[in-house]
Amino acid sequence: MRPSKTKMYMAALMIMASLLAGGCQSLHNESDNSLYLQLGERAGIADVVEDLLYLIVDDERINEQFKGMDVAQFHRNLTDQLCELSGGPCKYTGREMRELHAAMGITDTQFNALAENLILAMEDNNIPTAAQNRLIKRLLPLYPDIRHL
């Protein structure tokens, strides 16, 4: 079951409010791997990323930004990144966020659209809301490098 647009807009607003209120913090303060386990370990994270890719293709707000990308590499890199951020044993070896997004001109609308789609993908994979929020919190410090503020 898909959440309502209102719920998605509220989630995006919460993300933005957290950014404004919290500023940039370390990527994560927890030293355990409980979030990694809640996300279903690497296989569960890979499933979320796969569902996210399908949502991106269907989302007219952002699908143009992803045209021509190497889907397999994107899937592998994002899975590794989320795995590492969640306390898992993976190592993200892709390019730095600032370098990767430098010429893209990502807007707040596009950033929020991707965040909304990530939330939908996690919900579709029965990731508990608390784990979703913990992952989003760990992704928030990447915002300035993606938006170049």
SVG drawing of the C-alpha trace seen along z (x, -y; Angstrom):
<svg xmlns="http://www.w3.org/2000/svg" viewBox="-3 -28 40 39">
<polyline fill="none" stroke="black" stroke-width="0.4" points="0.0,0.0 1.4,-3.4 1.4,-6.3 -0.6,-9.4 1.0,-12.3 0.4,-14.3 2.5,-11.8 5.3,-12.0 5.3,-15.8 5.4,-15.7 8.4,-13.3 10.2,-15.6 9.4,-18.6 10.8,-16.7 13.9,-15.9 14.4,-19.6 13.6,-20.7 16.1,-18.2 18.7,-19.7 18.1,-23.2 17.9,-22.4 20.7,-19.9 23.2,-21.1 25.9,-18.7 26.8,-16.0 29.0,-13.0 27.5,-10.4 26.6,-8.2 27.3,-8.2 26.3,-4.6 29.1,-2.0 26.8,1.0 25.3,2.6 21.7,2.7 20.5,0.5 22.2,2.7 20.4,5.7 17.0,3.8 17.5,3.0 17.9,6.7 21.7,6.7 23.3,6.2 20.6,8.3 17.8,6.3 19.5,3.0 20.0,4.3 16.3,5.0 15.4,1.5 17.8,0.0 16.3,2.1 12.8,0.9 14.1,-2.7 15.4,-2.4 12.0,-1.4 10.5,-4.4 13.0,-6.7 12.2,-5.6 8.5,-6.3 9.1,-9.7 9.0,-12.5 10.5,-14.9 13.8,-13.1 14.0,-10.5 15.8,-12.8 18.7,-13.2 19.3,-9.4 19.1,-8.9 22.1,-7.2 23.6,-6.1 25.1,-2.7 22.2,-1.0 24.3,1.9 27.1,-0.4 24.5,-2.8 22.8,0.1 26.1,1.5 27.5,-1.9 24.3,-2.9 23.9,0.5 27.4,0.3 27.0,-3.3 23.8,-2.5 25.3,0.6 28.4,-1.3 26.2,-4.1 24.0,-1.7 27.0,-0.1 27.4,2.9 30.7,4.4 30.5,2.9 32.8,0.2 31.5,-2.5 34.2,-3.0 32.3,-5.4 33.1,-9.0 32.7,-11.7 29.2,-13.2 30.3,-16.7 32.3,-15.6 29.5,-13.2 26.8,-15.9 28.8,-18.9 27.3,-19.5 23.8,-18.2 22.2,-21.3 20.0,-19.2 17.1,-21.2 15.4,-20.9 12.4,-19.4 14.6,-16.7 16.4,-16.0 13.1,-15.6 11.7,-13.4 14.6,-11.0 14.1,-11.0 10.4,-10.3 11.1,-7.5 13.7,-6.0 11.0,-6.1 8.5,-4.4 11.1,-1.7 11.8,-1.1 8.1,-0.9 7.6,1.6 10.3,3.7 8.7,3.6 11.6,1.6 10.4,0.4 9.7,-3.4 12.3,-3.9 15.0,-2.2 13.9,-4.4 14.3,-7.5 17.7,-6.4 18.9,-5.8 17.5,-9.2 19.3,-10.9 22.6,-9.3 22.0,-10.5 21.2,-14.1 24.9,-15.2 25.3,-14.5 22.8,-17.2 25.3,-20.1 27.5,-18.0 24.6,-17.0 23.0,-20.5 26.3,-22.5 25.0,-25.1"/>
</svg>
